[in-house]
Amino acid sequence: MNITELPIALIDEDTEQPRYQFDEETMQELMNSIEELGLLSPIKVRTTKDGRYKIIYGNRRYKACKTLGRQSIPCIVSDVTDELEIYLEQVAENLTREGFSPIEEAEAFSKLLNDPKYRSSTKFLSSKLGKPENYIKNKCDLLLFGPAVKKLIIRGSEITKDRLTEEQLLPIKELPLEHRDPLALIIARDEMPVSDVKKIARLFKNKDISDNTKDKLLYKSGPGLLETYFTYEQNKAERAKPAQPKPAAKASKPETEQGEQTEHIERPNQSEQTEQHIAASQHSPVELRLLQLLRALPVPAALPSEAAQFIEQLQAADRESILADINNLVEMLEKHLTDWRTLRDQLQ
């Protein structure tokens, strides 16, 4: 393996490389390390037709050296020209890096599977990258979620507030988008463990519950959804119990009359019973809105003592931006207050 010192001015980044998110804190740590110890690992580049070089992997190291004002950087120069082989090498290299996010990984797999330039199969990728086919499919399923959910997805299995692990999302990935994304945000906010997410997913996959009822359930918190699941399961178990024998009909009633009476008894079917028991646990639209606001608003607390010092240090542009945000917040809260005060006065 030959390592060549190349001028940074002759090297271009690969805009199509699979990793594009770079954490500022880790980038600063890398720059500090380079300043103290030098670049410990060379980057890999390939030649282009115009006598320049394009990065195969090592974008972070390249960015760090360029920011530090380095004029050159140690490189491994590759003569590979096959686009599929180059992209596979980029993905394989990033899979060994801790900062390669699950969404970046999913997008890379999806590109290899669907881009006409590559058109690979899951089996082929599995053999080339050393990952099980199911691993690749599960990663690609993360792309079913919307942008608001995607930005919360983290690597690993530790459950933290306002973050999502892949394991938390897998049980709900097959739900319709209108239920899938709101549920994901509830799961992130309430730090729901995977075992509870699976129960909530079963509730939303149940065909006996109408979409309208499921829409209303999205106003609940994670624990509230779990409570609804257990209530539903308990009621279903009660319905499944053998019916008690009916008392014998009075002899004074003619058989024909008894038969006619039996024919006119209306028994709710299972679907109707499901809707009734779910609806019983619901609130009116006003109550739902009230509960939603109560869960969303934090308990009032004084601003930190450092607030005054923070304001003094702000630049003029930052002051204007924060002031605009505060004005929007106050205006929104005042609108809420007007509506709820009106309702309160009507109730008194």
CORGIQUI-V689580 format. One record per backbone hydrogen bond with DSSP energy under -1.0 kcal/mol. CO is the residue of the C=O (numbers start at 1). NH is the residue of the N-H. If there is no record, write none. Layout:
# CORGIQUI-V689580
((CO	NH) (CO	NH))
This chain:
# CORGIQUI-V689580
((4	75) (6	73) (7	10) (8	11) (10	53) (12	55) (14	17) (23	27) (24	28) (25	29) (26	30) (27	31) (28	32) (29	33) (30	34) (31	35) (32	36) (33	37) (34	38) (43	76) (44	56) (44	57) (45	78) (46	54) (48	51) (52	48) (53	12) (54	46) (57	44) (58	62) (59	63) (60	64) (61	65) (62	66) (63	67) (64	68) (65	70) (66	69) (71	8) (73	6) (74	43) (75	4) (76	45) (82	86) (83	87) (84	88) (85	89) (86	90) (87	91) (88	92) (89	93) (90	94) (91	95) (94	97) (97	100) (101	105) (102	106) (103	107) (104	108) (105	109) (106	110) (107	111) (108	112) (109	113) (110	114) (111	115) (112	120) (115	118) (115	119) (121	125) (122	126) (123	127) (124	128) (125	129) (126	130) (132	136) (133	137) (134	138) (135	139) (136	140) (137	141) (139	142) (140	143) (141	144) (142	145) (146	150) (147	151) (149	152) (150	153) (152	164) (160	163) (164	154) (165	169) (166	170) (169	172) (170	173) (172	175) (176	179) (176	180) (177	181) (179	183) (180	184) (181	185) (182	186) (183	187) (184	188) (185	189) (186	190) (187	192) (188	162) (193	197) (194	198) (195	199) (196	200) (197	201) (198	202) (199	203) (200	204) (201	205) (206	209) (210	214) (211	215) (212	216) (213	217) (216	219) (217	220) (221	225) (222	226) (223	227) (224	228) (225	229) (226	230) (227	231) (228	232) (229	233) (230	234) (231	235) (232	236) (233	237) (234	238) (235	239) (236	240) (250	253) (254	258) (255	259) (256	260) (257	261) (258	262) (259	263) (260	264) (262	265) (269	273) (270	274) (271	275) (272	276) (273	277) (274	278) (275	279) (276	280) (278	281) (279	282) (284	288) (285	289) (286	290) (287	291) (288	292) (289	293) (290	294) (291	295) (292	296) (293	297) (304	307) (306	310) (307	311) (308	312) (309	313) (311	314) (315	319) (316	320) (317	321) (318	322) (319	323) (320	324) (321	325) (322	326) (323	327) (324	328) (325	329) (326	330) (327	331) (328	332) (329	333) (330	334) (331	335) (332	336) (333	337) (334	338) (335	339) (336	340) (337	341) (338	342) (339	343) (340	344) (341	345) (342	346) (343	347) (344	348))
